[in-house]
Amino acid sequence: MSASGSQSQNRDSDYWTVSRGVAVRYGWKCRECKVDIAKGEKIVARDGRKIRLFYHENCFSGSSDPRTQSNNTMNQNRHPKSSFNMAAPSQKGRGKWSVEEYGYNPTHAK
């Protein structure tokens, strides 16, 4: 990973894409600890078909599935378990919000 924010990707599932890089701007909050992510910090981005979740590198659970995060709504017992799917869809699918490439790519974020 370079200081310019280049990405590396890994896939644990066909639905979630995990990429790593360096934040190129302010304005994101870590999905786990809810603290602002500063420009220049190492981050992990988790992409589904319609959403991108940002994490501090140390807050990321290591799995592509957001249900593995300890601070996840599903793990806080605030809603009945029937409110959640127990697994991600088998693939991202295609639709209005589809893109050609997933993953954090800071060259397009500037």
Buried (B, 14 or more C-beta within 10 A) or exposed (E): EEEEBBBEBEEBBEBBBBBBBBBBEEEBEBBBEEEEBEEEBBBBBBBBBEEBBBBBBEBBBEBBBBBBBEEBEBEEEEEEEEEEEEEBEEEBEEEEEEEEEBBBBBEEEE
